[in-house]
Amino acid sequence: MEESALVKLDIKQNTYYDSVTLMLISKDLKKLDGVEEALVGMGTDLNRDIAHNLGLVTPEFETITANDFFVAIRCENDDVMAAALAKVDELLTKKKENSSANYYPPTLSSAIKMDDQLNLAIISVPGKYAAGVADECLDHDINVMLFSDNVTIEEEKRLKEKAVSKELLMMGPDCGTAIINNVPLAFANVIRPGDIGIVGASGTGTQELSSLIGQFGGGVSQVIGTGGRDLKIEIGGLMMTFALDALIQDPKTKVIALTSKPPAEEIADKILKQAAASGKPVVVCFVGGDPEQVKKYGLIPALSLEDAARKAVALSKGEPVVDFTGFSAPDAEIDAIVKAETAKFAPTQKYVRGLYTGGTLCDEAMKMLTKAFGGVYSNIPLKPEFKLEDVNVGVENTCLDYGDDDFTRGRPHPMIDPSLRAERVVKESLDPTVAVILADCVIGYGSHPNPAEDLADAIRTAKANAEKDGRYLSVITSVCGTEEDPQSLSKTQQQLRDAGAVVMPTNSQATRLVERIISNIK
């Protein structure tokens, strides 16, 4: 029987569902018995391309328009297709029931009529529309968190200049994390109220910093995101400087923490000069940046995201500020882990593969591993010569950001759907040169309800694959989040331990452990 005879297609014309919902349904359908491949979506050009690439097209598929909803499945027979369509209806009905109690205004003007006290909007629309929606919100004196990306840098600068002139926040574009007046927004964690204010130009970096502040006994006043491009020359740090000034003026904020990738030098100098004049202690974590540049202004440099959190909490509590570059556990315990892991490797095993759902966590790991090993290959490399030719094939020491465009085209962000990263864990276990898998697990609002589940299943399979081949696979993980998050920090950590992973308290400690393990391979 030809493959095309196995492809079943169901089309509902002029029917709309949001893309993230449909992507997650596609994942659920693939778990059904008899289903080889599945795609549920709107008939956009992108989804049509994906369907062609997956071999999920029939002659009828060419009639689909962007306004049509479709289910395309490669399966064993009509009975399987019927079961799959029933599952789609069940999941869509559940989605509708969960949201039916709420009223969703179709336009900004109708939302304002419903509540004229609205003062913050979270915008997540296709990039070509995002700037216009943000513009309209600013015109109505509404602060903006712009989750959307694909906004031009010229539009970003114009929007931020407009926001600053009106004394409004313009967080983004591509801003995924904020906690405003103790309300977590988008990808954020449950952190107790406190006196530490954060401005972050990175999403998971801000999550790691704020979560660790919570774990170390501190609390936050505000967590303000800027979007990743804010510190580029073209934008000039417009939102970082505006948010920093807001924290300086805020009587509830006693300590300030700034985090981003290293900015352009002139932008860094402007921000550091402003922070130095604040009269408040400021911890600066330019991930992988030069601490001396920060010290020059009398500010406190952080050597990692964890170090930044520890220093901010110490300042908040009036305790001494010291550098943290080691481990929470005693040296003897770390030495025992290193000895136990390295003793089991086969002679071929000598490399690490870092597989990340958080881009800044991936970046932090790469910068630490580069210092130890001289270079790390990646889809987001620190140097052009370490750019992977094929992101699906690891080379020597490799770290991958699964939240980058290479892996999110036509898919939800890996913090929403971690299955693609989990598949890569299994794939890397088949490479006889791989000794260690390094992975993060990010919990909190916006993330998958149980992101450790897919990762734990993959770890078990990966370890079994290596054992069958006479090898041992070491898996080192860390969890970004708090005990109060819906998924629970301790429960998530235990899931990963039960699967055979070594779970470290932070990303930086996990990376240091990997350094020790790889360096001690004989």
Secondary structure, DSSP 8 states (H G I E B T S, - for coil): --GGGGEEEEEETT----HHHHHHHHHHHTTSTTEEEEEEEE--HHHHHHHHHTT---GGGGG--TT-EEEEEEESSHHHHHHHHHHHHHHHHHHHHHHTTS---SSHHHHHHH-TT--EEEE-S-HHHHHHHHHHHHHTT-EEEE------HHHHHHHHHHHHHTT--EE-SS--EEEETTEEEESB----EEEEEEEESSHHHHHHHHHHHHHTT--EEEEEE--TTTTSTTTTTHHHHHHHHHHHH-TT--EEEEEES---HHHHHHHHHHHHTSSS-EEEEETT--HHHHHTTT-EE-SSHHHHHHHHHHHHHT-------S-SS-HHHHHHHHHHHHTT--TT--EEEEEES-HHHHHHHHHHHHHHHS--EESS-SSGGGB-SSTTS--SSEEEETTSHHHHTTS--TTT-THHHHHHHHHHTT-TTEEEEEEEEE-SBTS-SSHHHHHHHHHHHHHHHHHHTT---EEEEEEES-TTSTT-HHHHHHHHHHTT-EEESSHHHHHHHHHHHHHT--
